Amino acid sequence: MKNKTSWYAAVFAITLFALGLRMFAAARLNVDYDEPVYLGAAMDYTNAIRSGQYKMIAWNENTYEHPALYKIVYGIVLLTQKPLAKFQISDLPRLAPIATTEAKQWNMAARYVSVTLGTLAVFVLALINPLAGLFLAVTSLSVKYTSEVYLEALPLLTSLLCALAYMQWFMGVRKGMLSPRKNIYWLVSSAVFLGMTAASKYVYCVVGIGILIHFFAAVLQKQVSRQHALQFLGWGMLSILMFIIFDPYLWPHPLSRLIKTVTFHIGFQNSNIVKLYDYPKWQTILWLFSFTSHYDLGPVSAFPVNIDTLIFFLALAGLPRLFQKERLFFIWLVVGLVFLLAWTAKWPQYTLIILVPFVLSAAQGVATILNLGRKYLFSRQIETTG
């Protein structure tokens, strides 16, 4: 009972710390490049709901390149603010101190949505592994992009929940710990969360690819029987259905609109802005190694804690143990990293698609170092007594 109390106390402290870091950053970060774009899209949904034009939730094509769910969430929250008939980009100038902008009230309300969801992701991960939760709480990439009006915090949370729900089903099937009905509930939950993830931002669906590889590898290794493949097929079909349900943009013309968004992202790889930045193929590694050294944080004072490089080396040390202990998360990390290295656009926020398995690897790195330390002390003790 005492251990459980300490565990939950640690989870509570880590969650509170994560919340404090994000609230601190949200109040100080300058307006980031895409915040005016997403705030404008959210405001469209707000005004449509407020005026009773609910069909515009499906027909709005503002920022069509990304799914609608998270922008709708922002829009619903902005209903709590006083009406703003028309949002102008000039109301929220890029890189301006947030306190000086005309749209501060609305942007801060939306930032607090990201803060809440980002903190929830830390809470969920801390329940599984408090040290990994702590690393997710403090890593600069996580703090920045879950404190701004970006599209990262919601799929960061739902992709984590998707993976955890799948693992509950997998372990239940493998070890027979739960009744078949409870097992199915976990698999259904995983599909719902994957659908929400896809309906928030496509790139976070790498977790689904990781799950596919993990399941079929388990079948080949006879860890689970082939008869469960039918349930897994249902998981995939339900995920697609949930994706369509949670992304109203697709409702009027699902196939043509999906093709339109995918075509945009394929073409974007050769766009002028990507060529202008001309990041090297390994830029993702640099973001993970020391984000604060390779990006203008605007301002640096918004990040009072910076241990990114330490987390990076711990993650490297933890990879073998992650492979042994948390195979799904190892696969997720590898699949996501391969995608990020191959994808031409190297925006730092994309790195959040692998941040959960990355910090889990860092936590395993700490365990690896402690085990090595114990073995060394034990061998020294034997030498001394011998």
FENJODA-V455212 format. One record per backbone hydrogen bond with DSSP energy under -0.5 kcal/mol. NH is the residue of the N-H (numbers start at 0). CO is the residue of the C=O. Records with the same first field share a line. If there is no record, write none. Layout:
BEGIN
NH: CO + CO
END
This chain:
BEGIN
4: 0
5: 1
6: 2
7: 3
8: 4
9: 5
10: 6
11: 7
12: 8
13: 9
14: 10
15: 11
16: 12
17: 13
18: 14
19: 15
20: 16
21: 17
22: 18
23: 19
24: 20
25: 21
26: 22
27: 23 + 24
28: 24
29: 297
30: 95
34: 31
35: 31
37: 33
38: 34
39: 35
40: 36
41: 37
42: 38
43: 39
44: 40
45: 41
46: 42
47: 43
48: 44
49: 45
50: 46
51: 48
52: 47
53: 51
55: 52
56: 53
57: 54
58: 54
59: 55
63: 60
65: 62
68: 198
71: 67
72: 68
73: 69
74: 70
75: 71
76: 72
77: 73
78: 75
79: 76
80: 77
90: 87
91: 88
92: 89
94: 30
95: 92
99: 96
100: 97
101: 90
102: 90
103: 100
106: 102
107: 103
108: 104
109: 105
110: 106
111: 107
112: 108 + 109
113: 109
114: 110
115: 111
116: 112
117: 113
118: 114
119: 115
120: 116
121: 117
122: 118
123: 119
124: 120
125: 121
126: 122
127: 123
128: 124
132: 128
133: 129
134: 130
135: 131
136: 132
137: 133
138: 134
142: 138
143: 139
144: 140
145: 141
146: 143
149: 147
152: 144
155: 151
156: 152
157: 153
158: 154
159: 155
160: 156
161: 157
162: 158
163: 159
164: 160
165: 161
166: 162
167: 163
168: 164
169: 165
170: 166
171: 167
172: 168
173: 169
174: 170
175: 171
182: 178
183: 179
184: 180
185: 181
186: 182
187: 183
188: 184
189: 185
190: 186
191: 187
192: 188
193: 189
194: 190
195: 191
196: 192
197: 193
198: 194
199: 196
200: 196
203: 200
204: 201
205: 202
206: 203
207: 204
208: 204
209: 205
210: 206
211: 207
212: 208
213: 209
214: 210
215: 211
216: 212
217: 213
218: 214
219: 215
220: 216
221: 218
222: 217
223: 217
227: 224
228: 225
229: 226
231: 227
232: 228
233: 229
234: 230
235: 231
236: 232
237: 233
238: 234
239: 235
240: 236
241: 237
242: 238
243: 239
244: 240
245: 241
246: 242 + 243
247: 245
249: 246
250: 247
251: 247
256: 252
257: 253
258: 254
259: 255
260: 256
261: 257
262: 258
263: 259
264: 260
265: 261
266: 262
267: 263
268: 264 + 265
269: 266
270: 267
274: 270
275: 271
276: 272
277: 273
282: 279
284: 281
285: 281
286: 282
287: 283
288: 284
289: 285
290: 286
292: 289
293: 289 + 290
294: 290
296: 294
301: 298
302: 299
310: 306
311: 307
312: 308
313: 309
314: 310
315: 311
316: 312
317: 313
318: 314 + 315
321: 317
322: 318
323: 319
324: 320
325: 321
329: 325
330: 326
331: 327
332: 328
333: 329
334: 330
335: 331
336: 332
337: 333
338: 334
339: 335
340: 336
341: 337
342: 338
349: 346
350: 347
351: 348
352: 349
353: 350
354: 351
357: 353
358: 354
359: 355
360: 356
361: 357
362: 358
363: 359
364: 360
365: 361
366: 362
367: 363
368: 364
369: 365
370: 366
371: 367
372: 368
373: 369
374: 370
375: 371
376: 372
377: 373
378: 374
379: 375
380: 376
381: 377
382: 378
383: 379
384: 380
385: 381
END
